[in-house]
Amino acid sequence: MTKRPKADPALPSREEVVSFITHAQGKVGKREIAQHFGIKGNDRIWLKQILKGLEVDGVVDRRGKSVHKAGQLPPVVLADITKRDRDGELIAVPTEWDEAEHGPIPTIVIVTPRKARPGMPVAGVGDRALLRIEPLKPADIHRYSGRVTKIIAKKQAQVLGIFRALPDGGGRLIPVDKKAREQELEIRPGDEGEAKDGDLIAVSVVKHGRFGLPTAKVKERLGSVKSEKAISLIAIYAHNIPNEFPKAVLEEAEKAKPASLEGREDWRELPLVTIDPPDAKDHDDAVHAAPDEDPNNAGGFIVTVAIADVAAYVRPGTAMDREAQERGNSVYFPDRVVPMLPERISNDLCSLRPREDRPAIAVRMTVGPDGRKIRHSFHRVMMRSAEKLSYAQAQGAIDGHPDDVTKPILDTILKPLWAGYELVKKARDLREPLFLDLPERKIALNPDGTVDRVFVPERLEAHKLIEEFMILANVAAAESLEQAGSDLIYRVHDEPSLEKMRSLSEVLGSIGLKVPSQGALKPELFNRILRSVADTEHQLFINEVVLRSQSQAEYAAENYGHFGLNLRRYAHFTSPIRRYADLIVHRALITALKLGQDGLPADTTRAQLIEISAKISAAERRAMAAERETIDRLIAHFLADRIGATFQGQISGVTKAGLFIKLSETGADGFVPAATIGDDYYRYDEKTHSMRGENTGETYRLGDKVEVKLVEAAPIAGALRFELLTKGRFTGRTGPARKGAKHPPRGARAGKAFPPERSGSRTRVKVKRRGRA
């Protein structure tokens, strides 16, 4: 713990610093604290040590360059309005809150002015809103008052559920959202429409009476819930993902005309190529590489990345722009894509089809022989893709198996691309970003929508080539905007919190490993851990544990770097067809570099970018949750007819309620209730992350390989329940058995199918999926 010298009364006490952090309005960081207390010169080093000490002691939390009291909400928060209290006041809770790390979820009482001003947002139960808040009482970090500054999303107009018909007509709706608190809804005779028993339906609530069930009316029959094609619809409706474009948006898209060459450089002779998955419908990035002819850069390369010029078609303030901001990003399911932009834009005018003229914003990067970027320049161009390739197709050509498409361009286009990549890879390895080896499982569907198989696609060098070129272009975009003094939306990734590092240390300690000791926290530390378990039974398990220890990447107008990529500045520039953040960066570049009149409006404020960042970060989390839940439901559906089958897996989580199991074959997650484990009474050991038999000492530990039998599958919940077949390791009794305790045989105390509040193991942790950085 760092203390100020007693001889220097000018410096504030530790308690005074904490008090200022607790009660200050707006952003609080080292700069604001220094200004408030008049701390200058070398005393700033003292302040840095004080803040580090407070963080280590768990008194304050840090987010980028901002600090706030541990467990306390920041002054502006994105929140969901959940209910009204007895006095009729609206009550909200923060959209993002980690109870394991920060404790109970705080509540926010929304203050509504007696007189509403014109244009003032009017919020209601079910809405998501940006709130400006302050504690109801000094130092109270659990209750706040707040004022609505903007409504982000209105309450869901429909409820999704399974229809259960009654003999005399009408029926009941069973909500599918396992987190929903709504009870069943009554559907009166005549209000069921064409719904049949077991159908997935969307209803609108007609009224809430004081007595009896709320009544609802069927608005849409979505099909039989037995069909996998209905599974993604559950996630779309449950997460309120916009699924249909308004008429004004579609009309605007249809009226769009192809961009002309006016105001653009003519790059149509440059043989750029697109490399994408084989089933890709839109192609928003193209690449090219060639040796640098400059004698001062012998051995260097010119790497070019061209990105579809979406800003030429989607102008600020238009119907398409508003809808794109609301959606935030495209959402990808095994059976469908919910796009951010209409197909006329994403699959036609902006798709970089081969041998067709397309507008683009391109960055030309000069790379030295050591792989480091020396300089770069942005250009607004008209390009013409030379060829459309799949990853496997491009990789096959490089590996000596070209086809009719790749053979003519192998020496002139593909080999220079790989040579440029080899240089860039050198710089990446020196930078040493976080190297996680986690197989990403995919689901292949049959033509009728049923699950064909679950597989792990091969990770090719072609994937890594595109990824590294995109990262290089994203860095260049952030650098150019910073040099121009332009505000922008960064892609940021904070370093792991101290609490998560402590948890990681405990998990590693349970298998005899230690977190390497070093100064500043860097990705290299985690890479050393991962290298130490490479090619061992713990490899996959430790990779997942390290992933869970990481913070979640997000969008922000404040730059606090990208920890995982080990980059000081990073902005998403390369996918404006499917990410709104990239469209903002494109517009900012157009304005800052004077590339046209359709860039970011001059009156765009930092406050607006902060608001947009919060909205699209929430939309990204919404999409990730929907995609993850759909995968869970599809796999549960796939395994539903294999009740009684046995599977190999690994213990991926241990709680008092039981064991979470990840299957090796499909990557599916399921649960073994504690009451069904073995012939003993099992207790949860938090320090060793294990369940240990009280009499026998038989132990099941995080990361153990096990064999399980599938006992129950609930496709709608995306949940699986297993019976444990593998005996645990015997470590001896840990203490006397409880006097008179009786331990029923294995499986005799089955209890509920799934633990309370945990219907499906994926709700236990936040899992981030990585694609292009």
N, C-alpha and C positions, 0 to 999 in steps of 0.2 A: 504494500500500500504506500502510495507516495503522498508526502505531506509538505506543505509550504514551509520555508524557513521562518522560524518565529521572529527572526530579526527583520523580516520584511512584512510589516502589517498592511502594506498596500495591496498585497495579493489576497484574494478571497479565500475563505476556508472551504474545505471539501463540502461541508454542509450547505454553504451558500451557493456553490456551483450546482449542487443537486436541486436546491430550492428553485434556482432560476430555470433549470431544465424542466422542472415539473410545472411551473406556472407560466412560462413564456408562451405568447401567442405566435402562431406561425412556425416556420422552419427554424430549428435550433441546431447549430453546428459549432465547430470550433471558432469560426469567424464571428458568429453572433455572440458567443460567450465572451470572446476577447474584447469585442466592441463594448459590451455592457459593462465589463469590469475594468476597461481601460488597460488591458494586458498587451504589452508591446515587446518588441525585440526578443531577447533570449528567454523572456518569461513565457513565450509561447511554447517553448520546449517543456517547461514545467506544466503548462496546461495540458499538453498532449499526454504527459505521463499521468496526470490526475485522471483524465478521461479513460485512459487505458486501465488504470487501477480500478475505477468505478465499474468498468465493463467486466473485468476479471472477477470482481466481487459480486457481480450480478445485480448491481444497483441501477445501472442504465443499460439500455439496448442501443445498438447502432444499426443504422440502415443507410449504407453509402456514407455520405458525409454528414448525415443528420443523426442526432442522438435524442432519446427521450427516456423517461423513467421506465425501468424494467416493467413489462406488463402493461404499460400505459399506451393508449391509442394516440396516434399523431393528431395534430389539429384539424386536418382534413382527412376524412375517411370514406371509403365506399362501403355502404351498408344496405342490408335488406330489412325492409319494414315488415315485421312478422305479426303484430297484433295490436290491440288497444288494451290499456289497463282499465282498472275499475273506474277511473275518472274520465275515461274516454280519450286519454292521450295516446298518440301513436308511439309504439316501442320498436326500436330497431336494434340489430346486432351487426357487427362488422362482417363483411362478406368473407374475408380471409382471417382466420384465427386458429392458432395451433394450441389446443388445450393442453397437450402434453408438455409443451414448452413454456406456456405463459399462464396456465391455470384456467379457472372458470371464464366463460365467455362474458365480456362486459355488456351491459345494456345501455342504450341511449334513448332518453326521453325526448321526443321531438317537440320543440317549442313552436307553436303556431301563433303568429301575430293576430291580435284581435281584429285588426283591419287589414285585409289583403290588398296589397298594392297591385296595380295593373301589371300583368306579365309574371307575377310571382308563381313559382311552381307549386301545384297543389298535389300533395302526396297522399297515398292511401295504402292500406294493407296489401302486401304482395309486391309493392314497387321496390325497385333498386335505385338508390339515390346517393349523390355526393352530399355529405354533411360537414358543416363546420361545427366542431364540438369543443366542450370544455367540461372538466369534472364538476359534478353537482356540488361536491364538497372538496375543500383543499385536501390534497394527497389521496383522494379516493380514486382508485384506478379501476373500479368496477362499475360505477354508475356515472353517466354523463348526460348533459343536455346538449341538444344539437339543433341546428337550423338547416333546412334543405336549401342547397344552392342550385342543384340541378337534378332532375329526375332522369336517370340513365335508361331504365326500362320499366314500362308499366306492368301491372300485375297480369298474370296469365289469364286470358279470358276463358280458357277451356281447361277441363280436367280430363286426364287420360286414364282409362282403366279397362278392366275385363267385365263384360256384361254377363250377369247371371239371371236368366229368365225365371219368372214365376209362373205357375200353372194357369193362373187366371189373367195373365197379361202383365205387362210392365216387368220390373225386376229390380236388381240392385247393381250398383257400380262398385267394383273393388279397385281402388286406386293402385296403379302400378308403381308409383314412386315410393320406394321403400323408406325414404326419409320423410315422406309427407305425413303430416299429423292429422290430415282430414280423415274423418270416419267414412263409412260407406255412405253412398248417396242413393236415395230412392228415386226410381224412374217409374212414373205412374203409367198405367195402361193408356196406350195411344201416343205416348212420348218416346217409345223405343224405336220408332221408325222401322228400318229394315234389319235392325240388329238381331242376331241370333245368339243363343247361349254359347259362351266361350269366345265371342268376338272381341276384338280390340276396338274400342270406340272412344270418341271424344265427345264430351257433353258440356253444356253450359249450365251453371247452377241457376235455378229459377228463383228459389228463395230459401232463407234460413228461418225456420220457425223456432219458437221458444221450446217446443216439445217435439219429439220425434226426429226422424232423420231429415237432413236437408234434401230438397227435391231437385232433380236435374232433368234436362231434356237432351236427347241424343242429337248432336249436330252433324256427326260424320261417322260412318262405319269404315274402319281402316282395314278390315279383313280378319281372317282367322288368326288367333294368336299362335296357332300351331305352325304357321308358316314363318320361316326365317326372314322373309321379306318384311314382316311386320316388326321385327326386332329393332331395326334402326329407327323406325317411326316412334317407338317408345322413347328412345333417347332424345329425338328431335322435339317431341311434345313435352317430355318431362323437363327438359332444360330450356324450353321456350326459345328454341333456335328458329329464326325466321326461315321459312321453308318455301315461300312463294313470293315472287317479286310483285310489287304493286304495279298497276297498269301504267302509271306515269313513268316508272323506271323502264319498263319494257318498251314503251313508245319512244322514250328518249334514246334507248340503245338502238332501236331499229332505224331511227333517223340519222344516226351517226354515219358520216361519210369517211372513206379512207383518207388518211393524212397525205399531204402532198410533199414534194421535195423542197418546197419553199422554206428557207430558214434552216435547212439541214445540210450537212456534209453528205456527199454521195459515196457511200462505202459498199455499194452493191457488188463490187468486184472482189472484195475481201472474202475469202472462203471460210466464213464462220460456219460452225455446225452445232446442232442441238443434240444433247445426249440425255435421254430420259428413260423412265420405265417403259416397257413395250406397250402398255395400255394407256399411256398419257394422251389426253385430248388437247391440252393446252401446253404450249412450249414457250416459256417466258425468258429463257436464258440461252445464249449461244456463245461459243468460245473459239479462240484461235490463238496459236502461239507460233513464233518464228524466232530464229537466232537474231540477236541484235547486231546490226552491221556497223555500229559505232566502234571504232578501234579502241576507244577508251573504256569499252565494256566488253572486252574479249571474253567469250564464254557465257555471256549474259543472254537474256531472252526478252522479247516483247510479248507480253501476255495481254490479250484483249478479251474483255467480257462485255457482251452487248445484252441489254435487258429491254424487254418490250416497253414501249413508251405509252403506258396507260394514261399518264397525265394529259396526253393529247386528246383523249376521248372523254375522260371523267374530270370535269371541271369543278372547282370548289363551289359549294352551295347549290349544286344541281340535285335533282332527284336521285340520280345514280350515286352521287357522292354521299348524300345523307344515308342512303340504304347501305352503302359499303361500310360507312363508319359504324352503323348500327350492327352490322354482321361482324365486322372486325377482321374476319378471316374466313377462308373456305373450311368446311368440315368434311372429313373423309371417313366414309364407312365402307365395309367390304362390298356392299351392294349398291351404293350410291354416293354421290358427292353433292353437298349443299354448297354451291359456289358463292363467292363474295360478289361477283359481278355477273350480269346476264351472259348467256352463251354467245350472243352476237359480239360482245366485247372480248370475253376470255378465250373462246374457241375459234374466233374468226379474225376480227380486225387486229387483235393484239397477239395472236398466236404466230410464232415465228416459223411459218411453214416453209418447207424447202422450195426454192426457185420462185418465191413470191415476194414482192416488195413489202417491207414492213418498217414502220418507224421504230426507232430504238434510242435509248440513251446508253452510250458506251463509255467504258473507261479503258484507256490504254496505259498499261503499267510496265515500266522498265525494271527488270529484275537482274540483279548482279549475279556473278558466278557462285556466290555463296547463298543464293536464294533470297536475299533480302531485297525488298522493294526500294529502288533508288528514287524514283519519281513517278508521277502519274498525271493524266489529264483526262477530263470529261468532255464528251462530244455528243451533240444531238445529231443523229444520222438517219439516213435511209439505208437499210441493209437488205440483203437477199441471202437467206440461209442456203449453203451449198448442199447440205444433206441432213436428214433426220435419222438419228441412230438410237438404238437401245443400248443400255449399259453392257449387256452380254454381247451384243453385236460388236461394239467398239473393242471390248476386252478380247473377244475371240480373234479379231484381226491382229491385235498386238501380240497375242499368244501364238500366232502362226496359222490361224485358221480364218482367213478373210473370206467373205462371201461376195456375191456379185456387186453389192452396194459398196462395201468397204475396200475391195481390192484396188479400184482406181484411185482412191484417196489415201491409201495406206502410207505411202512415202511422203506425199506432199502435205497432208493435213494431220493424220493421226500420230505418226512418229514424232513430229515436232511438238505436238501437244504433250505427249508423254515425256519428252526431253525437258520441256518447260516445267512439267509437274515434278520431275526429279529434282530440279533446282529448288522449287518452292518447298518441297518436302524437307530439304536440308534446313531451311530456316524454321520450319515448323518444329522439327525435332530439337533444334537448339532452344526454341522458345519453350518447349515442353508443356503443351496444354494437358488437361486431364485426359488420360487414355483409359476409358472404360471399355471393357469387352463384354457387352451384353447383347446376346442374340435377340433380334426383334422378330417376333413371330407374326406370321401373316395367315389369314384365312382365305382359302380358295373355295369359291361357291360353284355349285353345279348350275346349269342353265335354268333350272326351276327354282333356284334360290336356296336350296338346301346346302349344308356344309359338306364339301368334298373332302377336305383335309386341312390340317393345321401344319404349317411348315416354316422353316427358317430359311429365308432367301440367302444365297451366298453373298458375302460382302466382297466386292471386287475392287481392284485398283481404280477402275473407271469411276466407281462411286466416290472414292477418295479424291480423285483428280478434280471432279466437279466441285466437291465440297471445299477443297483448298482454294480453288480459283474464286469461288463465291466469297469465302472468308476474306481473301485478299481485296476483292472489290468492295466489300462492306467496310473494311477498314479505311480504304481510300475515300469512300463517301463521307465517313465521319471526319476524317482529317480535312478534307476540302471545306466542309461546312464550318468547322471550327476555325480554320484559317480565314474564312470570309466573315467571321464574327456572327454567324447565323445561328439562331436557336434551332434545335432539331429534337427528334425523338430518338434516343439511344436504345440499343438492346443491351441491357445490363444484367449482371449476374453477381450477386454479393458473395463474399466468402462465407463459409459455414459459421453458424453461431457457436458460441462457447458451449452452450447446452448440447448441441448436436455433436460437437467434438467430444464432450464427456461421454455421451451415449456410444459413440463410435469406439472410444477407448475401452469401454466396458465390454462391448461385443468382441473386440479383438482380444481382450484379456481372457475371454471365456474359451478361446482356442489357443492360448499361449502366445499371442502376439502383442506387441506394444506399438503405440503411435511413435514414430521417430521424433526425437526432440530436435528442434531447430528454432530459429528466430521467427521471422515473419511467416505467416501461413501462406503457402504456395501450392499450386497443383502438383509440383514435384514431390511433395511429401506424400500425397495420396498415391502417386505413381510408384513410389518405393514400396508402399504397402501392397499394391496390386502385383508388382513384380515378385514380391516375396511369396505369393501364393499361386503364381502361374504354374500351370500343369499339376496342380494338386487337387484333392477332393473339395477344397474350400474355394476354388477359383471363382465359380459363378456366384456362390453365396456372398463372398466378400465384395465382389464387384457390385452386387445389388445393395449391400449395406453401405458401401462408400457412396453410391448414388443417392441413397436416402439421407445421407448426412449433408448433402449439398443444399444450398438455398435454391429457391425457384427463380429462374430467369424471368424477366419482365421487361416492359417498356417504360421509359422514364425520360422526362425532360432534363433531369439532373444526371450527370455522368459520374458513376462510381465504378466504371470498368467492368470487364467481363472476366470473372475469376476462372471459370472453367476453360476458356480459350486462352487465358493468361495474356489478355490484351488490355491496354489502357483505354482505348476508345473503339467503339464498335457500333454500327448502325445497320439495320436491315435495309438493303437497297435492291436485292436481287429477285424478289418475287412480288411485284406490285399487283399481279393478277389475283393472287390469293391472300395477300396481307396488306391491310390498310396502312400499317406503319411504313412500309416500303413506298407507298404512294406519297405519303407526307414527305419522305426523304427525297423522292424524285422532284416534287414541287419545290422543295427548299433549294435543291441544286439548280433548278431552272432559274429561280429568282436570284440566288447568290452569284451564279456564274453568268447571268444575263444570256440564257439560252432560249428565251422566248417570253411571251406575255401571259402564259397560262400556268405560272408557277404558284408558289405559296403567296397568298394576298399580303400586301405590305402591312396591313393592320392586324395581322395575326399576332397574338400576344403569347407570352410564355405561359400565362395562366390557362389559355386555351389548349396549349400543347400538353400541359399537366393533366387537364381534364380528359383529353383524347387518349393520353397514355393510360390513365386509369381505366377507361372504357374498353380499350382494345386488349389490355392485360386481362381484364375480367372475361372478355369474349374468348380469349385464348384458353383460359382455364376452363371455361364452359365447354369449349370444343374438345379439349383433352378429356374431360370427365365423360362427355357423351360418347366419344370414341372408345374409351376404356370400358365403360359399362356395356356398350354394344358387343365388344369382343367377349366380355365375361358371359353375357347372355347367350351369344352364339355358341360358345364352347359348352356351356351348361346344356343347351339344346342338343348339341352334337353328342354329348355323353349321356343324355337322359335315357337312352335305350340300352345303356351298358351297366345298369345297376347290378351290383354283385361282382363286377370285373375288378381285377387287381391292377395296381399301377405302382411304378417306381416314382419316388419324389424326394423332396428335401424339406426339412422344417425351416420355413421362411419367417416365422414369427412365433413368439411365446408370450402368452398372457395368462392371467389368473383364470380366464374362462376356458382356455385350452390351447391347442396348437394349430397354427396355420401351415398348410402344406402346399408346396408348389410342385406340380407334376412335371416330370422330366419330358414326357412325350409331347404334351401340348402346351406346357407353360401355364396351365389352368391353376387357379388358386382355390383351395377348399379348406374346410375346418374340421378339426377333431375336438369335440367337447371334452373338457377335463374329466367329466363324470364317466366317460367311456374308455379312459386310458387304463390299461392294465388291470391287475388284481389287487392293487394297493390304493392307499389314499395319497393323492399327489398334491404337493405344495409347489407354488411358484417361487422360484429363487430369482429375485430381480438382478442380483449382482452377476450371476452366471448365465442369465437368460435361459433358464432351464426349468423343467418340471421334474421333481424328485419324489420318489416313493418314500412315504414316512417310515414304513417298516423295513422294506427291502433295500432302499437306496437306489433302486432302479431309476435311471435318469434319461430324460430326453432333452437334448440340448439344441439350441439354435444352430442350424447348418447340418444337422445329422441327416444322413441318407436313410430313408425308410420305405417300407412297402405298405400300401394302404388299399382298402377295399371301398369302392364307391357304394354308399348306403342310400343317399338321396340326392336328387338333382332338381333344382327349382329354376327353370329357364327364365321366368319373368323377373326373378330377383337376381339372376346371374350368380347363384350360390350353389355350392357343392358341399355335401357332408360325407366325411370318410370315417372308416373304422381303421384303427392302427393295427397292423399285423406284426410289425417288427418289435422285438424285445429291445428295451433300452439298455444302455451300458450300466453295469453294476459298480457303484462306487462305495458301497457300504451304507449302513444306517446312519442317518444324520442326527437322530435323537430318538428318545423313547416314544413309542406309539401312545396315542391318547388312551387312557384307561377305558376299557369297555368298547373301544371303537371297533366297528365291524366293517369289513371291506368286501363288498359284493364282487362277484366274478366279473371279468372283462366284459364290457358292453351291457351290464345289467342296470346301470344308472344312466341310461341314454339321455333322458330329459328332453329338452326342446331340440328341434332340428338344427337351429342356428342360435348363436349367442345373442342375448338382447343387444340392440343397437348396432349389431355387426352382421347384418344379413349379407354375407359375401365378404371375403377377406380383403378385397381391394379398398374397402372403406377404412382400413386400419392405418394405412400410410398413404402419403401423396407420392405417386410415381410419375416421374417425368419421362417422356419419350423424346428421343433426340432424332431429328432428321438433319436437314441442312442447318448449320448453326445459325 
